[in-house]
Amino acid sequence: MIKRLFALLLAAALMLALPVTAAEPVTRFSDISGSGTEAMTVESLRLMGVMDGYANGTFRPNGELTRAQFCKMAIGVLNAEGQLGLYRTVTVFPDVKPSYWAAAYINMSAKGLNIISGYPDGKFYPDRIVTLGQACTILLRVLGYKDGNVGGVWPDSYLGAAARAGLLEGIDPVDGPLTRRTAATLFLNLLRADTFVSDENGSGGSSGGSFLSSLGLKLEEGVVLVSSSATGPDGKDTALQLADGRVFQLANDKVSSGVFNGYKGTLVMKNDKVLTFLPDEKGVSRVITISSATTRLITDISGVKYPVAEDTKAYYEGKEKDWSEVCTWLNPGASLTLYLGTAGNVEYIFVVGGNTASEAVIVYEKGSDKGFSALVGNQGGYQIYKNGSLAKPSELRPYDVATYSHATNTIRVCDNRLSGYYESCTPSPDEPKEIVLMGHKFPVLTTAQETLSRFKPGDMITLLLTEDNQVAGAVKDGTAGAAPNPIGVVKEASASSAKVELLCGITIEGRTDLGSADLMQLKNQLVRVSSSYRGNIGLVRLGGGVSGSLDVQARRLGNTNLASGVKLYRLGSDGLQLISFDDLGAGPISNSEISYAHTNWANQIDIIVLGGDSRSNVFYGRTSVTMQGDGDNITYMMELYNPQGRTQAFRLPASYAPGASYAMLAPSDDGSGFPVAGRGLCVIKDLEKLSDVPNTAWSGRGAVTVGGRTYTIAANVMCYNRDIIGWITLDQAHAYSKTCQMFVSEDGVVRAIEVGGRN
């Protein structure tokens, strides 16, 4: 059966062919869009050796095909090029001389396999154009169809049968000259088609299994391709990596363009190497550019919303993670590939750009886009995103780093920079492929090796990073205009070391010079990071930058506009948590509820941390009153406690009569009050109690309306469950019962929520 298929397919070869040039094949063609179905179709066939472009880097999709061109294409499909050497010097047809570019392909088909013949005059006419009808006739026979299975009207019967076999998917079924674009689609459909087993009389039949399997090839179906630059078994950085961690080397020394990264499909294998990748049919996946992303909802720039489960798997930064973790690192403007189920649900997410950039351009002049044209393969129509926001070339600054996303035809610009002690590299300082700063291994792009070769381990250096945290270049620490911006959250802290998750998505760790007490106070806090020697990281808690209240509706903080990709954090008992503006009420957020704001390159606020002014000594907590002594010597002592800690017990002032279970302890403004150890003179005030507040009164997670008044929910609101006698999260409190008790400070902010008991 296989031998017969080989013969039939090679017979078809002479009627449909793609050109071969003497030039080395390229990975991208200047006249094929960088993304989309056509680019992926061409790439599938290029990797398999079925088609190449021209010496000038073009594909010429509208060019018409000749018999000789398709002959070459057919042998590529069969992966039979290893036998061509036997047929380069023989002459089978008088009009096909040994010097003719396709002579070996034609001679092998005719003399070696005896599956083609010339015209009655003995000639082959290799340069004659073929039609779609002729192509479909040949390919139907390749699949096993006989004339009796098709019908007797040519070409209409054959075009109809080809459509039923799936060969004409995406093709206008009108007979005429066959173009390179149509041939590419036709042959991709062939690779996806099933063979046909005709019955004895040739009038019926049944499916005989996939065409590729009939050629003895192994198929890995339903895999997600996440990288085209992994290190393979042969040591080359040209292998394909799957989402499950497996790595396969491409056959025939091929190099992928990366256009398949993030797509689900089928690996076509031979001898444990990949011949090609066939993306799943249109509609299974969708590439979007996000305007916002939370743990439960993705919204693209056109306003389409995609509900997503928190435990949905996502591929990011070379690893498979839960979406709830990945979404915290994404800016508006990021590109995602969504895999949608039959019900439209999101089954899997691939973050475009995660360890996929192969080259980058560094901006050295203000407002310059020099090098961008070469980066996109001299194609136009691209958009520029800087730090997740649409940008113009005039908004670019020196030492910005640009990469190109094939999937969305966008230039991705970022200004991520990290300064520190150059700890080590591999394999050598002259040609480093990996460099270590602050305990993190950074992959180095080939285009960055020249600038990095100017430095050696032990130097203080500033790394210029791509959007996916690869090293695009380096400059001397302290270079004007290249100030570092490493902001992150302290996730782990011990007596002498810390681990910090930077907002750009990487984790650094090392020893610190801080005392254990000071270091522990930084856990779950926002910090700026530096490094001055091997294994060291310096940490400085961030605060300030707040110029007024946050106007949620106007998207302004004081007099400063918010960036389109602003990240909003809430500081709670478990540290910083990324939230959305949907979690806030419509009213303004007071200055006292904002601990930090950061201004970006465009003088817009791009980071806001809610959670109260870190300099404030106000303490909100649940009251605990105990009695000391007996008889006439009874003293009432009080403590306030919340999820973050507790005050020292203090003697209650005689004038204070507790009326609620939650209170505020604050410094005295006028020198009066009562002493509290470690806090000086203080005053204490009960928080106003709102009883039996229904869940229907909530406006998202950030506000509640009771009795016609809207109250803001504090970013670090404490939640207590009286049934379990312990602290819980805000989400847990809201889900526990249909009503709750709320406790409000004088400024109209809900500081505590209590559930359980009679609720």
MORAWO-V737194 format. One record per residue. SS is DSSP state (hx for helix, st for strand, lp for the rest). D_FIRST is the distance of its C-alpha to the first C-alpha in Angstrom with 2 decimals. Layout:
BEGIN
<<SS	D_FIRST> <SS	D_FIRST>>
END
This chain:
BEGIN
<<lp	0.00> <hx	3.80> <hx	5.48> <hx	5.08> <hx	6.22> <hx	8.65> <hx	9.89> <hx	10.55> <hx	12.18> <hx	14.22> <hx	15.29> <hx	16.63> <hx	18.35> <lp	21.06> <lp	22.29> <lp	22.69> <st	23.88> <lp	26.21> <lp	28.95> <lp	29.36> <lp	32.90> <lp	34.50> <lp	35.94> <lp	34.77> <lp	32.81> <lp	35.03> <lp	34.42> <lp	36.27> <lp	36.76> <lp	40.26> <lp	39.26> <lp	36.93> <lp	38.78> <lp	38.90> <lp	37.57> <lp	35.62> <hx	32.22> <hx	31.98> <hx	32.87> <hx	30.25> <hx	27.50> <hx	28.44> <hx	28.73> <hx	25.23> <hx	23.78> <hx	26.50> <hx	25.82> <lp	22.14> <lp	23.34> <lp	22.04> <lp	25.61> <lp	29.11> <lp	32.51> <lp	35.25> <lp	37.88> <lp	40.47> <lp	38.49> <lp	37.50> <lp	34.24> <lp	35.50> <lp	33.62> <lp	35.08> <lp	34.05> <st	31.85> <lp	28.53> <st	27.84> <hx	24.88> <hx	25.29> <hx	25.59> <hx	22.34> <hx	20.61> <hx	21.95> <hx	20.91> <hx	17.24> <hx	17.15> <hx	19.03> <hx	16.52> <lp	13.89> <lp	16.69> <lp	16.43> <hx	20.16> <hx	21.00> <hx	20.08> <hx	22.32> <hx	25.34> <hx	24.22> <hx	24.42> <lp	27.61> <lp	30.05> <lp	28.35> <lp	29.03> <lp	26.55> <lp	28.34> <lp	32.15> <lp	32.33> <lp	30.16> <lp	32.47> <lp	31.63> <lp	33.98> <lp	32.00> <lp	30.64> <lp	26.99> <hx	27.04> <hx	24.68> <hx	22.02> <hx	22.40> <hx	22.66> <hx	19.57> <hx	17.52> <hx	19.23> <hx	20.01> <hx	17.71> <lp	14.34> <lp	15.87> <lp	14.47> <lp	17.93> <lp	21.24> <lp	24.76> <lp	27.33> <lp	29.26> <lp	31.88> <lp	29.45> <lp	29.72> <lp	27.18> <lp	29.61> <lp	28.09> <lp	30.75> <lp	30.33> <st	29.87> <lp	26.94> <st	27.36> <hx	25.86> <hx	24.87> <hx	22.97> <hx	21.20> <hx	20.21> <hx	18.96> <hx	16.57> <hx	15.38> <hx	14.92> <hx	12.56> <hx	10.70> <lp	10.52> <lp	9.29> <lp	12.92> <lp	14.45> <hx	18.08> <hx	19.25> <hx	18.13> <hx	20.21> <lp	23.37> <lp	25.27> <lp	27.47> <lp	26.40> <lp	26.43> <hx	27.76> <hx	25.08> <hx	22.36> <hx	24.44> <hx	24.92> <hx	21.26> <hx	20.63> <hx	23.54> <hx	22.24> <lp	18.89> <lp	21.13> <lp	20.56> <lp	24.27> <lp	25.81> <lp	28.95> <lp	28.69> <lp	31.16> <lp	29.16> <lp	31.33> <lp	29.96> <lp	31.42> <st	31.01> <lp	28.50> <st	30.32> <hx	29.20> <hx	30.04> <hx	27.89> <hx	24.92> <hx	25.19> <hx	25.18> <hx	22.29> <hx	20.03> <hx	21.34> <hx	20.43> <hx	16.84> <hx	16.79> <hx	18.19> <lp	16.05> <st	13.58> <st	10.33> <st	11.08> <st	9.99> <st	12.23> <lp	14.42> <lp	15.24> <lp	17.97> <lp	16.30> <lp	19.22> <lp	17.94> <st	15.22> <st	14.82> <st	13.62> <st	10.31> <st	11.87> <st	12.73> <hx	11.07> <hx	12.59> <hx	11.46> <hx	7.75> <lp	9.09> <lp	10.87> <lp	14.13> <st	16.93> <st	18.79> <st	22.55> <st	23.48> <st	27.04> <st	28.73> <st	31.84> <st	32.13> <st	35.80> <st	36.20> <st	34.61> <st	37.19> <st	36.96> <lp	37.31> <lp	34.03> <lp	33.45> <lp	34.00> <lp	37.37> <lp	36.57> <lp	37.70> <lp	34.48> <st	32.52> <st	31.58> <st	33.53> <st	32.68> <lp	35.35> <lp	34.88> <lp	35.91> <lp	32.65> <st	32.18> <st	29.03> <lp	29.19> <st	27.53> <hx	25.25> <hx	26.21> <hx	29.90> <lp	29.48> <lp	32.43> <lp	32.20> <lp	34.74> <lp	35.39> <lp	34.62> <lp	32.36> <lp	35.13> <lp	35.98> <st	32.81> <st	30.41> <st	26.69> <st	23.46> <st	23.09> <st	19.80> <st	19.91> <st	18.69> <lp	20.72> <lp	23.30> <st	24.05> <st	23.71> <st	21.67> <st	23.09> <st	24.65> <st	23.87> <st	27.11> <lp	27.16> <lp	27.69> <lp	31.18> <lp	33.81> <lp	32.88> <st	35.11> <st	38.31> <st	40.31> <st	44.08> <st	47.32> <st	49.78> <st	53.43> <st	54.09> <st	52.37> <lp	53.82> <lp	52.49> <lp	51.88> <st	51.33> <st	49.65> <st	51.03> <st	49.51> <lp	51.62> <lp	51.10> <lp	52.59> <lp	49.46> <st	49.85> <st	47.17> <st	48.44> <lp	47.04> <lp	47.60> <lp	49.41> <lp	46.78> <lp	43.88> <st	41.95> <st	42.33> <st	41.19> <st	44.15> <lp	45.34> <lp	42.32> <st	42.66> <st	41.74> <st	44.98> <st	46.45> <hx	47.19> <hx	50.87> <hx	51.14> <hx	49.20> <hx	51.01> <hx	54.32> <hx	53.27> <lp	52.03> <lp	54.07> <lp	53.87> <lp	51.58> <lp	48.98> <st	45.36> <st	43.21> <st	39.62> <st	39.68> <st	36.76> <st	37.65> <lp	36.73> <lp	36.26> <lp	40.03> <lp	40.75> <lp	41.80> <st	41.37> <st	38.90> <st	38.83> <st	40.78> <st	40.12> <st	43.19> <lp	42.29> <lp	43.78> <lp	43.76> <lp	43.36> <lp	41.22> <lp	43.66> <lp	42.85> <lp	45.89> <lp	49.27> <st	52.28> <st	55.83> <lp	58.52> <lp	61.62> <lp	63.74> <lp	64.89> <lp	62.99> <lp	60.52> <lp	56.81> <lp	56.39> <lp	52.86> <hx	51.30> <hx	49.74> <hx	47.83> <hx	46.86> <lp	45.07> <lp	43.46> <lp	46.15> <lp	45.17> <lp	47.84> <lp	48.26> <lp	48.36> <st	50.99> <st	52.97> <st	53.54> <st	56.15> <lp	56.40> <lp	54.57> <st	56.78> <st	56.26> <lp	58.18> <lp	59.31> <hx	59.31> <hx	63.12> <hx	62.76> <lp	60.99> <lp	63.08> <lp	63.07> <lp	60.70> <lp	58.47> <st	54.78> <st	52.04> <st	48.25> <st	45.63> <st	43.40> <lp	40.23> <lp	39.64> <lp	43.01> <lp	44.01> <st	47.22> <st	49.36> <st	50.33> <st	53.82> <st	55.69> <lp	58.87> <lp	58.05> <st	60.04> <st	60.88> <st	63.68> <st	64.36> <st	64.53> <lp	61.63> <lp	60.76> <st	57.84> <st	54.62> <st	51.48> <lp	50.65> <lp	53.80> <lp	56.43> <lp	55.47> <lp	51.82> <lp	51.67> <lp	48.44> <st	50.32> <st	54.00> <st	56.03> <st	58.92> <lp	60.59> <lp	58.07> <st	55.08> <st	52.26> <st	51.52> <st	48.39> <st	49.42> <lp	47.66> <hx	47.26> <hx	49.54> <hx	52.27> <hx	52.50> <hx	55.05> <hx	57.60> <hx	57.03> <lp	57.60> <lp	61.26> <lp	61.78> <lp	61.82> <lp	61.85> <lp	65.35> <lp	65.76> <st	66.41> <st	63.63> <st	62.39> <st	58.63> <st	57.28> <st	54.36> <lp	51.47> <lp	50.88> <lp	48.41> <lp	50.97> <lp	49.64> <st	52.26> <st	52.46> <st	55.68> <st	59.03> <st	62.72> <st	65.90> <lp	67.23> <lp	69.96> <lp	68.57> <lp	70.16> <lp	67.81> <lp	65.29> <lp	66.94> <lp	64.68> <lp	63.98> <lp	62.60> <st	63.46> <st	62.12> <st	62.86> <st	64.07> <st	61.71> <st	63.00> <st	66.43> <lp	68.03> <lp	71.25> <lp	70.22> <st	66.73> <st	64.76> <st	61.28> <st	61.02> <st	58.23> <st	58.67> <lp	58.17> <lp	55.56> <lp	53.28> <lp	53.77> <st	55.76> <st	58.42> <st	60.63> <st	63.49> <st	67.06> <lp	69.86> <lp	73.57> <lp	74.48> <lp	76.33> <hx	74.53> <hx	76.50> <hx	75.80> <hx	72.13> <hx	71.71> <hx	73.29> <lp	70.48> <lp	67.70> <lp	65.74> <lp	67.77> <st	66.80> <st	67.61> <st	67.40> <st	65.99> <st	67.01> <lp	66.76> <lp	69.24> <lp	68.16> <lp	65.31> <lp	64.22> <st	66.75> <lp	66.44> <st	69.41> <st	69.54> <st	71.79> <st	71.85> <lp	71.42> <lp	73.83> <st	75.60> <lp	74.42> <lp	75.46> <lp	77.63> <lp	78.05> <lp	76.51> <st	72.91> <st	72.70> <lp	69.43> <lp	69.42> <lp	70.48> <lp	68.17> <st	71.06> <st	72.72> <lp	76.32> <lp	76.24> <st	72.80> <st	69.61> <st	66.60> <st	63.41> <st	60.44> <st	58.62> <st	61.61> <st	60.88> <st	63.16> <st	63.84> <st	65.98> <st	67.80> <st	67.95> <lp	68.47> <lp	65.00> <st	65.25> <st	63.80> <st	61.36> <st	59.66> <st	60.64> <lp	60.30> <hx	63.07> <hx	62.05> <hx	63.58> <lp	66.97> <lp	69.51> <lp	70.56> <lp	73.88> <lp	74.65> <st	74.17> <lp	77.42> <hx	77.87> <hx	78.70> <hx	75.23> <st	73.49> <st	73.50> <st	71.53> <st	70.19> <st	68.38> <st	68.52> <lp	65.59> <lp	65.39> <lp	66.15> <lp	69.25> <lp	67.54> <st	67.37> <st	63.90> <st	64.74> <st	67.10> <st	67.98> <st	69.80> <lp	71.91> <lp	75.52> <lp	77.42> <lp	76.95> <lp	80.58> <lp	81.91> <lp	83.79> <lp	83.43> <st	82.05> <st	80.72> <st	80.36> <st	80.93> <st	84.49> <st	85.54> <st	89.29> <st	91.00> <st	94.64> <st	96.56> <lp	100.02> <lp	102.13> <hx	105.35> <hx	106.77> <hx	104.46> <lp	101.15> <st	98.84> <st	95.66> <st	92.83> <st	89.67> <st	86.24> <st	83.51> <st	79.91> <st	76.48> <lp	72.92> <lp	73.80> <st	76.95> <st	80.58> <lp	84.06> <lp	86.76> <lp	89.05> <st	92.03> <st	95.25> <lp	95.19> <lp	97.83> <lp	100.48> <lp	99.77> <lp	96.12> <lp	95.29> <lp	91.54> <lp	90.34> <lp	86.56> <lp	84.11> <st	82.82> <st	84.94> <st	85.05> <st	86.87> <st	87.80> <st	90.20> <lp	93.64> <lp	94.38> <lp	98.19> <lp	98.99> <lp	99.54> <lp	97.35> <st	96.91> <st	95.58> <st	92.05> <lp	91.16> <lp	88.94> <lp	89.22> <st	92.91> <st	94.72> <st	92.45> <st	92.56> <st	90.54> <st	89.49> <st	87.73> <lp	84.55> <st	84.79> <st	83.00> <st	80.86> <st	80.44> <st	77.63> <st	75.51> <st	72.60> <hx	69.02> <hx	69.15> <hx	71.71> <st	69.23> <st	67.83> <lp	64.79> <lp	65.65> <lp	68.40> <st	71.07> <st	72.77> <st	75.30> <st	78.19> <lp	81.27> <lp	80.36> <st	80.10> <st	76.90> <st	76.66> <st	74.33> <st	72.40> <st	73.10> <st	70.11> <st	71.06> <st	72.25> <st	72.81> <st	71.53> <st	73.03> <st	72.06> <lp	75.19> <lp	73.23> <lp	71.50> <lp	74.37> <st	72.22> <st	70.77> <st	67.54> <lp	65.57> <hx	66.24> <hx	62.98> <hx	63.83> <hx	67.32> <hx	66.17> <hx	63.72> <hx	66.18> <lp	68.51> <lp	69.30> <st	72.51> <st	73.90> <st	77.09> <st	77.29> <st	79.85> <st	80.76> <lp	82.72> <lp	85.42> <lp	83.05> <lp	80.95> <st	78.05> <st	76.58> <st	76.87> <st	76.01> <st	74.17> <st	74.78> <st	72.93> <lp	73.44> <lp	76.70> <lp	77.60> <lp	74.85>>
END
